[in-house]
Amino acid sequence: MRENLERETLSRRDFLKSSAAVTASTAISTFGAPAIIQAQSLMNPVNYGFIGSGRQGCNHLKHLSTIKTGRCAVISDIYPPNLKKGVETIGGNPETIPDKDPFAYRKLLDRKDIEAVFIVTPYHLHVPMILDALSAGKHVFVEKCLMKTEDQIPKVYKAANAHPNLVLQVGLQRRYSTVYRIAIQMVHNGVLGKVQTIRAQWHRNGSWKIPVPDPSLERFLNWRVYKEYSGGLMAELGSHQVDVADWAFQSEPVAVSGVGGLDYWKDGRDIFDNVAVIFEYPQGQKFVFTSICNNAHLDFSEVIMGDEGTIEITLGNNSGRATFFHENKPADAPTNKVKSADTKEQNWWAGATAANRGARQGIPLFPEAPKQNPGFIAKEIEYAKKWLISMGVLEMDRERDPLTVEEESFFECVREGKKPLANIDIGAADSRAVIYANRAMELRQKVFWPNQPSIPLESQISKKL
């Protein structure tokens, strides 16, 4: 069988035939519109306004400056240095609203030529601005987290339901990463066997603060370390990773417990500088998250663990990287009673000489082929690809910067009336996880998810993540 596999070459047509039955194949269109649609979008770019050109705002503006299907018409920020930096970053001389009034952004919303708005402001301002923007008839891209408090969730649903033709997209860029989508397909298609545990960490070594030119600006510029404005480590960092767990488990959690402390940075902040949280899911699965501010050795990543394999994955430098590790499931494992994905026909490990290496070091998911002396590694990578295809896992386009992809997708959704991948349901689930995790740490007790009778049945999260 191995010799036959070595002689095989998979053409694009062969690949599509192999994957035709996979429902996830429809996801390809979300990463690149047909040429005719792209041409139409270039001729008619989305005119947008941008609210909040701080650090993350300028990060978005840097990516937006390369996208031709949208045009930044105006930027609003109440801090003049941020406003100046935003204009310099996007280029094209957008108009500005240099007003220190915290409601100055409404001048942007009043403009009839503005079709959409990016909201990249401190966490506590998201919902008031979302409600104002939807009320003004604007499509909305908002950074995570979508909501800061539990009572805001039904308010945003009510506003979104009142404007069904407006796009509301949340900045959870892992949803737009090719590598992450492949990894999640592997989970859902049983490649990892039964997945019961996901572990993630986001570890840094630093104060998370920036120097301020005047002490009166401390809370304004370093809002992330104050509870009045921020959800702390869980909101700013953990929200990305709990979304991955929701996605993999296809459900929201049912309970969360955890501990947090303010034990290292004694500088006036009131958020925790270290957190350790365990989320429980409906079928007993667990998601474990830690974040600290005094050691960066592990950096940030997620590890998805099944009884037949593990995926370690990260989005470092806005580029997805993932490695698959084979797991030898014991003969008496209870999951052996269920038909396993690990058959002689499908399991490339049975014939590949990379089996031992893969178990120890892992195999990168769709890496670039070696330029010199590819030999052994290239062949094993080809086995891996063919095995994943036989399992119904798509080999999609090469990884692109997910931040750029999510912005392009937003403009496509605005022009074509599509629904975003990171929609209100995804954002609400993510917000609930952050809110309840922070509550569990503050109260030092387990917090359970309530029923959601106020949310229409068609908007329930379970089985839609």
C-alpha positions as CSV (number, residue, x, y, z in Angstrom):
1,M,0.0,0.0,0.0
2,R,2.9,2.3,0.8
3,E,4.4,1.9,-2.6
4,N,1.1,2.7,-4.2
5,L,0.8,5.9,-2.1
6,E,4.2,7.0,-3.1
7,R,3.3,6.8,-6.8
8,E,0.1,8.7,-6.2
9,T,-0.1,12.4,-7.0
10,L,-3.2,14.3,-5.9
11,S,-4.4,16.8,-8.4
12,R,-6.7,19.7,-7.4
13,R,-9.6,17.8,-9.1
14,D,-8.8,14.6,-7.2
15,F,-8.6,16.5,-4.0
16,L,-12.0,18.1,-4.5
17,K,-13.5,14.8,-5.3
18,S,-12.1,13.3,-2.1
19,S,-13.5,16.2,0.0
20,A,-16.8,16.8,-1.8
21,A,-18.9,15.2,0.9
22,V,-17.4,17.3,3.6
23,T,-19.9,20.0,4.7
24,A,-17.0,22.3,5.7
25,S,-16.1,22.7,2.0
26,T,-18.5,25.6,1.9
27,A,-16.0,27.4,4.2
28,I,-13.6,28.0,1.3
29,S,-15.7,30.8,-0.1
30,T,-15.4,32.8,3.1
31,F,-11.6,33.2,2.5
32,G,-11.8,34.5,-1.0
33,A,-14.7,35.7,-3.1
34,P,-14.9,34.7,-6.8
35,A,-12.9,37.0,-9.1
36,I,-16.0,38.7,-10.4
37,I,-17.2,39.6,-6.9
38,Q,-13.7,40.9,-6.0
39,A,-13.7,43.1,-9.1
40,Q,-17.1,44.5,-8.2
41,S,-15.9,45.2,-4.6
42,L,-12.8,47.0,-5.9
43,M,-15.1,49.2,-8.0
44,N,-17.4,49.9,-5.1
45,P,-15.3,49.8,-1.8
46,V,-17.1,50.0,1.5
47,N,-16.8,53.5,2.9
48,Y,-16.1,53.1,6.6
49,G,-15.4,55.1,9.7
50,F,-12.9,54.0,12.4
51,I,-13.4,54.6,16.1
52,G,-10.4,54.1,18.4
53,S,-6.9,54.3,16.9
54,G,-4.9,53.2,19.9
55,R,-2.5,50.2,19.8
56,Q,-4.9,47.6,18.6
57,G,-6.7,50.2,16.4
58,C,-3.5,51.0,14.6
59,N,-2.8,47.3,14.2
60,H,-6.1,47.0,12.4
61,L,-5.4,50.2,10.4
62,K,-2.0,48.8,9.3
63,H,-3.8,45.7,7.8
64,L,-6.7,47.8,6.4
65,S,-4.2,50.0,4.5
66,T,-3.5,47.0,2.3
67,I,-7.1,46.1,1.5
68,K,-8.8,47.8,-1.5
69,T,-12.3,46.6,-0.9
70,G,-12.8,49.2,1.9
71,R,-12.0,52.9,2.2
72,C,-11.3,54.7,5.5
73,A,-13.2,57.9,5.2
74,V,-12.9,59.2,8.8
75,I,-11.2,58.4,12.0
76,S,-12.4,59.3,15.5
77,D,-10.3,59.2,18.7
78,I,-10.4,61.5,21.7
79,Y,-6.6,61.3,22.3
80,P,-4.8,63.5,19.8
81,P,-1.5,61.4,19.6
82,N,-3.6,58.3,18.8
83,L,-5.6,60.2,16.2
84,K,-2.4,61.4,14.5
85,K,-0.9,57.9,14.6
86,G,-4.1,56.4,13.1
87,V,-4.1,58.8,10.1
88,E,-0.4,58.1,9.5
89,T,-1.0,54.4,9.7
90,I,-3.9,54.1,7.3
91,G,-2.7,56.7,4.8
92,G,-5.0,58.2,2.2
93,N,-5.7,61.3,4.2
94,P,-9.0,60.3,5.9
95,E,-10.9,63.0,7.7
96,T,-10.7,63.2,11.5
97,I,-12.9,64.1,14.4
98,P,-10.4,65.8,16.8
99,D,-12.9,66.2,19.6
100,K,-12.2,65.3,23.2
101,D,-16.0,64.8,23.9
102,P,-16.4,61.1,24.6
103,F,-19.5,61.1,22.4
104,A,-17.7,62.7,19.4
105,Y,-17.9,59.4,17.6
106,R,-21.6,60.1,17.0
107,K,-20.6,62.8,14.5
108,L,-19.1,60.0,12.4
109,L,-22.3,57.9,12.8
110,D,-24.4,60.9,11.6
111,R,-22.6,60.9,8.2
112,K,-24.7,59.5,5.4
113,D,-21.7,58.5,3.4
114,I,-20.4,56.1,6.1
115,E,-21.7,52.5,5.5
116,A,-19.8,50.7,8.2
117,V,-17.8,51.3,11.3
118,F,-14.9,49.7,13.1
119,I,-15.1,49.9,16.9
120,V,-11.6,49.3,18.4
121,T,-12.0,51.1,21.7
122,P,-11.6,50.1,25.4
123,Y,-13.8,47.1,26.3
124,H,-16.4,49.0,28.4
125,L,-17.3,51.3,25.4
126,H,-18.1,48.5,23.0
127,V,-21.8,48.0,23.7
128,P,-22.9,51.7,23.8
129,M,-21.1,52.3,20.5
130,I,-22.6,49.1,18.9
131,L,-26.1,50.2,19.9
132,D,-25.5,53.7,18.5
133,A,-24.0,52.4,15.3
134,L,-26.8,49.9,14.6
135,S,-29.3,52.6,15.4
136,A,-27.6,54.8,12.8
137,G,-27.8,52.1,10.2
138,K,-24.1,51.2,10.1
139,H,-22.6,47.7,9.7
140,V,-20.4,47.0,12.7
141,F,-17.0,45.3,13.2
142,V,-16.2,45.4,16.9
143,E,-13.1,44.1,18.7
144,K,-13.6,41.3,21.3
145,C,-15.1,41.1,23.8
146,L,-18.5,41.9,22.4
147,M,-20.1,42.6,25.9
148,K,-18.6,43.5,29.3
149,T,-21.6,42.7,31.5
150,E,-24.3,40.1,31.4
151,D,-27.2,42.6,31.2
152,Q,-25.7,43.9,27.9
153,I,-26.2,40.6,26.1
154,P,-30.0,40.8,25.5
155,K,-29.6,44.5,24.6
156,V,-27.2,43.7,21.8
157,Y,-29.4,40.9,20.5
158,K,-32.4,43.2,20.5
159,A,-30.6,45.8,18.5
160,A,-29.2,43.2,16.1
161,N,-32.6,41.6,15.6
162,A,-34.1,45.0,14.9
163,H,-31.6,45.5,12.0
164,P,-31.3,42.0,10.4
165,N,-29.7,43.4,7.3
166,L,-26.7,44.9,9.1
167,V,-23.5,43.0,9.6
168,L,-22.3,42.6,13.2
169,Q,-18.9,40.9,13.3
170,V,-16.6,40.3,16.3
171,G,-12.8,40.4,16.2
172,L,-12.0,36.8,17.0
173,Q,-9.5,36.3,14.2
174,R,-8.7,32.6,14.9
175,R,-12.1,31.9,13.2
176,Y,-10.5,33.3,10.0
177,S,-7.2,31.3,10.2
178,T,-6.8,28.5,7.7
179,V,-4.6,26.5,10.1
180,Y,-7.1,26.8,12.9
181,R,-10.0,25.8,10.6
182,I,-8.0,22.7,9.5
183,A,-7.3,21.8,13.1
184,I,-10.9,22.1,14.2
185,Q,-12.0,20.0,11.2
186,M,-9.5,17.3,12.4
187,V,-11.2,17.4,15.8
188,H,-14.7,17.3,14.4
189,N,-13.9,14.5,11.9
190,G,-12.4,12.3,14.6
191,V,-8.8,12.5,13.6
192,L,-7.8,13.0,17.3
193,G,-10.2,10.4,18.5
194,K,-12.2,11.4,21.6
195,V,-11.1,14.9,22.8
196,Q,-11.8,15.5,26.4
197,T,-9.2,18.1,27.3
198,I,-7.9,21.4,25.9
199,R,-5.2,23.3,27.6
200,A,-4.2,26.9,26.8
201,Q,-1.9,29.5,28.2
202,W,-1.1,33.1,27.5
203,H,2.0,34.0,29.4
204,R,3.9,37.3,29.3
205,N,6.7,38.9,31.3
206,G,5.9,42.6,31.6
207,S,3.6,45.1,33.3
208,W,1.1,45.4,30.4
209,K,1.3,49.1,30.9
210,I,2.7,52.0,28.8
211,P,4.5,55.1,30.0
212,V,2.1,58.1,30.4
213,P,3.1,61.7,29.7
214,D,1.0,62.9,32.7
215,P,-0.2,61.0,35.8
216,S,-3.7,62.3,35.1
217,L,-3.7,60.1,32.0
218,E,-2.8,56.9,33.8
219,R,-6.2,55.2,33.9
220,F,-7.1,56.6,30.5
221,L,-4.1,55.1,28.7
222,N,-3.6,52.0,30.8
223,W,-7.3,51.1,31.0
224,R,-6.5,47.4,30.5
225,V,-5.3,47.1,34.1
226,Y,-8.4,48.6,35.8
227,K,-11.7,46.8,36.3
228,E,-13.8,49.8,35.6
229,Y,-12.8,49.6,31.9
230,S,-11.3,46.1,31.5
231,G,-12.1,42.4,31.9
232,G,-8.4,41.8,32.7
233,L,-6.4,38.8,31.4
234,M,-9.5,36.7,30.8
235,A,-11.0,39.3,28.5
236,E,-8.0,40.6,26.7
237,L,-6.2,37.3,26.2
238,G,-8.3,34.3,27.4
239,S,-11.3,35.3,25.2
240,H,-9.4,34.2,22.1
241,Q,-8.6,30.8,23.5
242,V,-12.0,30.0,25.2
243,D,-13.5,30.7,21.7
244,V,-11.2,27.9,20.3
245,A,-12.5,25.5,23.0
246,D,-16.1,26.4,22.3
247,W,-15.4,25.8,18.6
248,A,-13.7,22.5,19.2
249,F,-16.4,21.2,21.6
250,Q,-19.2,22.7,19.6
251,S,-20.8,24.1,22.7
252,E,-20.6,26.7,25.4
253,P,-19.4,25.6,28.8
254,V,-21.8,24.7,31.6
255,A,-19.6,25.8,34.5
256,V,-16.4,27.5,35.4
257,S,-14.2,27.7,38.5
258,G,-10.8,29.4,39.0
259,V,-8.5,31.5,41.0
260,G,-6.8,34.8,40.3
261,G,-4.4,36.9,42.3
262,L,-2.7,40.3,42.3
263,D,0.6,39.0,43.5
264,Y,3.5,40.4,41.4
265,W,2.7,43.9,39.9
266,K,2.0,46.1,42.9
267,D,1.6,49.3,40.9
268,G,-1.9,50.4,41.6
269,R,-3.7,48.1,39.2
270,D,-6.8,46.3,40.4
271,I,-7.1,43.4,37.9
272,F,-5.5,40.0,38.6
273,D,-1.9,39.6,37.3
274,N,-2.3,35.8,37.2
275,V,-5.3,33.6,36.6
276,A,-6.0,29.9,36.4
277,V,-9.4,28.8,35.2
278,I,-11.2,25.5,34.4
279,F,-14.2,25.5,32.1
280,E,-16.5,22.4,32.1
281,Y,-18.5,21.4,29.0
282,P,-21.7,19.4,28.6
283,Q,-20.0,16.0,28.0
284,G,-17.5,16.3,30.7
285,Q,-14.8,18.0,28.6
286,K,-12.5,20.5,30.2
287,F,-10.7,23.6,29.0
288,V,-7.9,24.7,31.3
289,F,-6.5,28.3,30.9
290,T,-3.7,30.1,32.6
291,S,-2.3,33.6,32.2
292,I,0.6,35.2,34.1
293,C,2.6,38.4,33.7
294,N,6.0,37.5,35.1
295,N,7.2,34.7,32.8
296,A,6.9,34.4,29.0
297,H,8.7,31.0,28.4
298,L,5.5,29.2,27.2
299,D,4.2,32.3,25.4
300,F,0.7,31.5,24.0
301,S,-0.9,28.4,22.4
302,E,-3.6,25.9,22.6
303,V,-3.1,22.1,23.0
304,I,-6.1,20.0,21.9
305,M,-5.8,16.4,23.4
306,G,-7.6,13.4,22.1
307,D,-7.0,9.7,22.8
308,E,-5.7,9.2,19.2
309,G,-3.7,12.4,18.8
310,T,-2.8,15.9,19.9
311,I,-2.7,19.2,18.1
312,E,-0.6,22.1,19.4
313,I,-1.5,25.3,17.7
314,T,-0.8,29.0,18.0
315,L,-1.3,32.3,16.1
316,G,2.1,33.8,16.9
317,N,2.9,36.9,14.8
318,N,-0.5,36.7,13.2
319,S,0.4,33.5,11.4
320,G,-1.1,30.1,12.3
321,R,1.2,27.2,13.1
322,A,0.1,23.8,14.2
323,T,1.7,20.4,14.9
324,F,0.0,17.0,15.1
325,F,1.3,14.4,17.5
326,H,0.1,10.8,17.1
327,E,-1.2,9.0,20.2
328,N,-1.1,5.3,20.7
329,K,-4.5,4.5,22.2
330,P,-4.5,1.6,24.6
331,A,-6.2,-1.6,23.4
332,D,-8.6,-1.5,26.4
333,A,-9.7,2.1,25.8
334,P,-13.5,2.5,26.3
335,T,-13.6,4.4,23.0
336,N,-12.6,1.2,21.1
337,K,-16.3,0.2,21.4
338,V,-17.0,3.0,18.9
339,K,-15.8,2.7,15.3
340,S,-12.4,4.4,15.3
341,A,-10.9,6.6,12.6
342,D,-7.7,4.6,13.0
343,T,-8.2,2.0,10.3
344,K,-5.5,0.4,8.1
345,E,-6.9,2.1,5.1
346,Q,-7.0,5.5,6.6
347,N,-4.2,5.6,9.1
348,W,-1.0,6.8,7.4
349,W,0.9,6.1,10.5
350,A,0.6,2.3,9.9
351,G,2.9,2.5,6.9
352,A,4.8,5.8,7.3
353,T,8.3,5.7,8.7
354,A,7.6,9.0,10.4
355,A,5.4,7.2,13.0
356,N,8.0,7.2,15.7
357,R,9.2,10.6,14.8
358,G,5.7,11.9,14.8
359,A,4.9,10.6,18.2
360,R,8.0,12.3,19.6
361,Q,8.4,15.5,17.6
362,G,5.1,15.9,15.8
363,I,4.3,16.6,12.2
364,P,3.6,20.2,11.1
365,L,0.2,20.7,9.4
366,F,0.8,21.6,5.8
367,P,4.3,23.1,6.1
368,E,6.3,24.4,3.2
369,A,8.2,21.6,1.5
370,P,12.0,21.6,2.2
371,K,13.9,23.4,-0.6
372,Q,16.8,21.0,-0.5
373,N,17.0,17.3,0.0
374,P,13.3,16.9,0.7
375,G,13.4,13.1,0.6
376,F,12.1,11.5,3.7
377,I,10.3,14.5,5.3
378,A,8.6,15.5,2.1
379,K,7.3,12.0,1.6
380,E,6.0,11.8,5.1
381,I,4.3,15.2,4.8
382,E,2.6,13.8,1.6
383,Y,1.4,10.8,3.5
384,A,0.0,13.1,6.2
385,K,-1.9,15.2,3.6
386,K,-3.4,12.2,1.9
387,W,-4.4,10.7,5.2
388,L,-6.2,13.9,6.2
389,I,-7.9,14.1,2.9
390,S,-9.1,10.5,3.3
391,M,-10.5,11.6,6.7
392,G,-12.5,14.4,5.1
393,V,-10.2,17.2,6.2
394,L,-9.8,19.9,3.6
395,E,-6.5,21.2,2.4
396,M,-7.4,24.8,1.9
397,D,-5.3,27.7,0.7
398,R,-2.0,28.6,2.4
399,E,-2.3,30.5,5.7
400,R,-2.8,34.2,5.4
401,D,-2.7,36.8,8.1
402,P,-6.1,36.1,9.8
403,L,-6.4,39.8,10.8
404,T,-6.4,40.8,7.2
405,V,-8.7,37.9,6.3
406,E,-11.3,38.9,8.9
407,E,-11.3,42.5,7.6
408,E,-11.7,41.4,4.0
409,S,-14.4,39.1,5.0
410,F,-16.2,41.9,6.8
411,F,-16.3,44.0,3.7
412,E,-17.4,41.0,1.7
413,C,-20.3,40.4,4.1
414,V,-21.3,44.0,3.8
415,R,-21.4,44.0,0.0
416,E,-22.8,40.5,-0.5
417,G,-25.2,40.2,2.5
418,K,-23.3,37.3,4.0
419,K,-23.2,36.3,7.6
420,P,-19.8,36.6,9.4
421,L,-18.0,33.6,10.8
422,A,-17.5,35.4,14.1
423,N,-21.1,36.5,14.5
424,I,-23.2,37.7,17.4
425,D,-23.8,34.2,18.7
426,I,-20.0,33.5,18.7
427,G,-19.4,36.8,20.4
428,A,-22.1,36.4,23.0
429,A,-20.8,32.9,23.9
430,D,-17.3,34.3,24.2
431,S,-18.5,37.2,26.4
432,R,-20.4,34.9,28.7
433,A,-17.3,32.8,29.3
434,V,-15.2,35.8,30.2
435,I,-17.9,37.3,32.5
436,Y,-18.5,34.0,34.4
437,A,-14.8,33.2,34.7
438,N,-14.1,36.6,36.2
439,R,-17.1,36.1,38.5
440,A,-15.8,32.7,39.6
441,M,-12.4,34.1,40.4
442,E,-13.8,37.1,42.3
443,L,-16.2,35.0,44.3
444,R,-13.8,32.0,44.6
445,Q,-16.7,29.6,43.8
446,K,-17.9,27.7,40.8
447,V,-20.3,29.6,38.5
448,F,-22.9,27.8,36.4
449,W,-24.3,28.9,33.0
450,P,-28.0,29.8,33.3
451,N,-30.6,28.9,30.7
452,Q,-31.1,31.6,28.1
453,P,-34.9,31.9,27.7
454,S,-34.6,35.6,26.6
455,I,-32.6,34.6,23.5
456,P,-34.7,33.2,20.6
457,L,-34.3,29.5,20.0
458,E,-32.7,30.1,16.5
459,S,-30.0,32.1,18.2
460,Q,-29.0,29.5,20.8
461,I,-25.3,28.8,20.7
462,S,-25.1,25.0,21.3
463,K,-24.4,23.0,18.1
464,K,-23.8,26.3,16.2
465,L,-20.2,27.0,17.3
